[in-house]
Structures are given as C-alpha cells and as structure tokens.
Amino acid sequence: MDTEIEFFRTWAYPEADAKGVSVNATARPSHVAAANYLGAFYHGMRVKLLPSKTLRFTGWIYDGSQPSKSRAESTKMKLIGLTTPKECIGIRTRVCPEKTFQRQLNLDDLLDVAISVLPDDAYALLMVVEHDLFEDEDDDFCCGRAYGGSRIAAVSMARYNPTLDEQRNVGREHAWPASHCDAYVQECCGVTPRATKKARTTSNKPTTRPEELFQAAVSAHKPFFALTSLSTNEQLSPSGLWLSRVCEIASHELGHCFDMDHCVYYACMMQCTASLAEDVRQPPYLCPVDLAKVLRATGADERERYEAILAFCEGQEGTPMFAVPGAWIRGILAESAPQDQSSRQGSKVGFRNTPIE
C-alpha cells in the first residue's frame, strides 16, 4: 500500500477481544505457506503467486484532493483505491456494524479487481485479503465468495484470527475431528445423549477402518483440544491455527471454481457453513464424491495427492492443527499402500463417516 494511507493497515486489525486486550500482535498467516498448501491440495495444478507489485492500495481522490491522513478522518472514508497495471478501481468501505474492526471492504468490488488481473492462461485466481469484508448492506461480514464461471474467488483472513475465538463463541474442544463425537452431535441436534455402550471384549472382530482413521486423528487432537486460552497454551500456535483456517476456506472457495457446489453427501470441506463456530467443525478433506471430481479435473494421482498434503503438514513443525490431518492421512496411506508399483495407479480410497463415542 502507498505510504500516504498507512492508516489503512490498522483496518485489518481487530480493535480488541472480548476482554479488551489488544490482539494486534498475532503473527499473520504466510501467503507463501497458503499457496504451498493449495498446490498440494489441488495436486496436479501449478500454483503461482502474482508479482507483489501487481496490486497496490492507494488513496482515492475526492474533488481533486487527497484524503486526510489523520485516523479520525480516515475512518470516514467511503472509498479506497486499488491499482492494477491498467487502472485504479474504487473499493467501497463501511463501518463494521458490530465494531470488531474499524471498517470493512466490499467483496464485489474486490472481485471486479480479480477479474481485471486474471491471467489469460490461469485456471482460476484467488484473492486473499487481510481486511474484513461485506457483500450486501444486510451482512454483518462475509468471509469469502467464488464465481466459478468467472474463475475468480476472494477470501478474508480477518475473522479467522484465533484471538477472536472467545468473542465469536468459536469452540476448539469439538473442532474436527472431535466434531464427530457422538454425544456432541446429539447435543447439537437437541437430542439427549444416549448412554455409551460398554465395549465387548469377547469378540475377535478387528476395529473397522473408518474408526481407526478417526481414532488416529482424535489421538493427535487430544493433547491440546481442551486448552482454550492462547495465553496459557504453549502447544497451540495462534499463527499456525490461523493459517490452517485460511487454507481451508481458500480450498473451499477454489473448489467452486472447479464447478463443485456445496456438498450434501458426506462430511466434507465443501459443505456449506452458517457461522465461524460451524467452520471449525468441518473436516479438512474432500469426501469420496468431491475427491473424484477433483482428481478428474486435475489429473492427479490420488495417492500422490495425499502424499503431497502430508508432506506439507509434516513441514509445519510446531503446528498441531496440521498434525491432526497429517495423522489421518498417514492412516489412509498405510491402508491403501499398493502391493507393488504396478498396482499403484488407480488405487482408490473410500471411507464412511462414523460418530466416535
């Protein structure tokens, strides 16, 4: 952004959390890491970052004069400029209705910019912004939107800041995979939890594969799931948790650019969510139906795709939220390991969704 609108940077930071403590210090997710994750998730597609100077926020000219640089006056600005190599497009702004942020940017205007800079040879373009977004005047906020037919999508990382979790009632104890907890699912549905059945010890029948996969993920989740205070939880990196959430919403919106609608079949990261609290309960994987669509679209080998995602997860050292899907993927790879190289191609992995008691 231009130095003349340095105040604009403060719009991307929450004013305070529920206890009135500043949350500006949390390290923001790395755009390079997010791009690397998307390259693994959509294995077979080359992911590139646009040159850093392609887009630049700048002041919008009113009646031939530049806007005031003071904070008091800047919070009244209704337009901010976003320049491309060809033009400067005005981005509407407004005061955040519930005061979590100073101002929000208009999502539709940002998507106009995305269309303007979309490379001719790109399958799709994803714009990730730090600022809070709104789409319609009736919205409190909007986290993202994709127009698959236009090959564009935009997401905001603002609301996924973990330091806002307590204020937004975003629980971590039952984030995926603990969102499959049988008693918790029944509680969410308004059903009295049934008594947990005592495990039978006389049967020699082995545990079914879906339970084994989920148990591996649950075991990786247990060391930190009950700790909700970031200030006292050294195991849970705020920046790593934030990155994992941005990666999921980015994968979801790009999924629409692959012509996938919201999933209605299984637990799937392409399901629609109605709140941030619901977001964290969604799994980070594609169900068998949508996985088949992505493999068809990208031409990727299923096993190689899982291996690429696992390599990324294992590279995020000290980030538990990537350790959990990593444990789940290791189970899939172990179960689907081919007997020899000739049987590798075409190996398919399926699973069903089973509540964990």
N, C-alpha and C positions, 0 to 999 in steps of 0.2 A: 504494500500500500504506500501511497505517497506520504511523505513526512508531514505535509500540511494537514492531514487528517489522522494524526496519531491517536486522537481521542477515539477513533473508530475501533481501535483494538480493544478498548475497555468494554465495548458492547458484547464481546464474545465471552466475557467472564460473568458468572453469577454474582449478584450483589452480596449475598450471604446465604448460609444454610439456615436451617430451622432454629439453630441456637445463636444465630447472629455472628458466627465465626467466618472470617474470610476464607474463601475456597480458591483463591486465585493461584495458589502455589502448586496445585496438582499438575504434574507433567502431562502435556497433551500427547495424544497418540501420534506415532510416526506415520507420515503419509507413505514413506518407503516401505515400512513393515506392512501396512494395509495393502499396498499394491502387490507385495510378495505373497500375501495370503490369497488374494484374488487370483494370482497366477497359478497357485496350487489348487484352489477350489474349482476354477474353470480350466483345469489342466488341459493342454492342447491349444489354448488360445494365448497369444503373446500379449502381456500386459505392459503398457508403457505409460510413463508419466509425461504429461505435456511439459515443455520447457517452462521454467519458473517465471519467465517474463511474458508468457502468453496473456495472462490476465493480471490486471492491476486495479485495485480500488483507488478512487480519486474523488476529490470534491466535486459536487455538482454545482454548476453556475446558476445563480438566481439573479435575474435582471442585470446581467453583466458583471456581477461582483461575486467574489468567493465567499463561502460560508464562514461564519465565525469559528475561531479555533478554541474558544472557551468551552468548557464542559457544559455549562448551563445552557448556552446557545446550541451546542451540538446535539443535545438530547431532543431538540425540537425539529431537527432536520427530517424532512419527509422524503428526500431522495438522496441516494449516494451513487456516485458514478462507478461503473465497472468497464474499464477499457479493454478492448481486444486489439489485435493487429490492424483491424479495419475501422473500428468505430468505438464510441463510448455509449453505453446503454445505461439508462437510469434505472436504479433498483429502488422500488418503493420501500419505505421503512415505517414502522409504527411503534408506539409504546407497548411494551409487553403487558398484556392485560392483568396478569397476576404478579407482576413486578419481580419475577425471578431474574430477568435480565433487563437492561436499560431499554433496548429496542430490539426489534426483530426485522428480518429481511423477507421480502416477498418471494415465495418459491417460484411462481410463474415467471417473474422477471429473470430470475437466475437461469431457468430452463431456456428462456429466449437467448441468453448468452451461450448456453451449452450448444444450442443449435448453430449459433454463429461460428463457433470454433470447432465444431465436429469435423475431424479429418475425413476426407472422401473415402479413404481406404480403411476406416475404423469400423469394426462391427458395432460398437456402442461406445458411448462416452459417459463416464460417471463423474459428477462434480461433488466433492466433499468439502463442506464449509464449516468453519468454527462457530458461526453465529446461529442464533435461534431463528427459526423460520415460521412463517404463517402463509397459508394459501388463500383462505377466504376470511372475510371480516368476522365471521362467526367462530372461527377457530381460536382456541387458546394458543396452540402451537401445532406444528407439523414436523415430523422427523424426516420425512422423505417422500419422494414420488418418482415414478418412472413412466415414460411414454415409450413403450416398446416399439411401436410403429415408427416413431421418430428417432429411435436408437439413442435416447438420452435418459439420464436419471440424475437426481440430486438428492443428497442426504446431508443432514446436520448432525454433528457430533455433540452439540451443546447439551441436550437433555440426557445424554448417556454418561455424563460426568458422575462417577461413583459418589462424590461428596454430596450429591443432591439426593441420594437414595432415601435417607431418612425423611427428608422433606416431602418426597414424592411417594412415600409408602412403598418403596421397591424392596421387597424382601429378598434375602440371599439364602436363607436356610432351605427354601424349596425352589431354588433355581435349578435348571436342568443339571443333572439327571434326577434330583430329588423331587422334581415336579411330578414324577411318576409314582410317588409314594401313595399307596392305596388309600390310607386314611386321609391324606391331604386332598386327594382328588374328590373323595366323598364329601369332605368338609366344604370344598369349593362349590359343590353341586347341591349343598344343603341337605345332605344325607347323613344320618347318624352312622359314624364309623362302625363297621362290624368287628367283632372280636377276631383277633388274629388266630388263625388255626395253628395248632401245635404241629410242628414238623414231624412227619412219620420217619421212624428210624428202622422199620422192618423191611422197607423196600430197597432194592439194589438199583433201582432205576436212576440213571445219572441226571443231573440238572440239565434242563433244556438249554439250548444255545442262547436264546434271547435273554434269559435270566443271567447267564454267565457274562454276556457282554455288558448288560446294565450293571451287574454287580461290580465289574471292573471299574466302570465309570463312577459308581457310588463310592467305592473304596477310595478312589483318588479325590473325591469331593469331600469326604468326611473330615479330614484334618482341619479344614477352615470354614465349613459351611455354617457353623453356629456362631461364628465371630462376626459381629455386625459393625463394630466400631473400628473405623480405619485408623484412628489414632492409637489404638491398643493392639492392632492386628498386624504384626510384622510379616506374617506369611502372605498376606494378600496385598499385592502391589496395586495401588489405585490406577497407575498408568497402564498396567497390564490388563486389568479388568476393563478399563475404558477402551483399550484397543480391541479386546475380544468382542465387545458390544458393537463397535464401529464396523468390524469385519463382518459381523452377522447381518447388520442392516444393509451394508453395501452389497453383500452376496444376495440378499433377498431382492433388493431393487434391481440389480443386474439380471436376476432370474426372470423378471418381467420382460427384459429386453431379449431374452431367449424365448419369448412368447409363452411363458408359464404363467398361468393365473394362480390365484390363491388356492392352496392345496386343501382338498376336502376328504382325503383318503386316510392318511396316517398322521402320526406326529411327524412334523416336517418343518424345516426352516422357511418353507414357502407358505405356511399358514398365515392367515390374517390375524393381527393382534389389535386390541382396542385400548391398550394402555401400556405404559412403561413397565408396570408390575407384571403384566402378562408377557411382555417381551422376554424377560429373563427366564421364563419358564419354558420357552420354546427350545427345541433341540438345535444343535448347530449343523445337523446333517440333512441331506435330502432323503425323502422316502423312496422306496423302490420305483414308484411311478415317475417321479420327477428326476430321479437319478438316471433312469433310462432315457429320458428326454435330453438331459444334458450330455450324456455320453454320445447320443446320436448327433447332437448339434456340434459338439467339439471334436468328435472323432477320437476321443481319449480312450485309453485302456483303463478299465475300472480299477484294477489293482495298482497300476502306476499312479492313478489319481490319488488313491488313498495313501500311497507311499509318499507322494509329494506333500499332502496335507500333514501327515505325521512328521515329516522332516521339518516343516515349518513349526509345528507345535513343540517339537523337541528343541528347536533352536531358541525358543522363548524362555530361556533359563530364568527361574525365579518368578514365573508367572503361572500360578496354579490354574487359572481359568483356561489355559491351553493344555495343561497336564491332564485335565479331565477328558476332553475329546480325544487326546492322544492315547489314553488308556483304552478307550472304547475302540479306536481304530486298530490298535495292536491286537485286540481280540478278533476283529474282523479279518485281519491279515493272517493271523495264525489259523483261523478256522478255514479260510479259503485258500491256504497255501497249496499251489499245484504240486502234483507228484513229480512232474518233470517239466521242462521248458515247453515241450510240445503241447501240453495241456493248459498252458498259461492263458493263451488268447481265448477270449470268450468266457472265461470263468466269471460267474455271476454270484453276487452276494445278496441274499434276501433276509429279512427279519420281520418279526411282528412286534407290536407294542404291548408290553405286559406290565401292569402295575406291580410295584415292589412293595410287599407287605413289611 
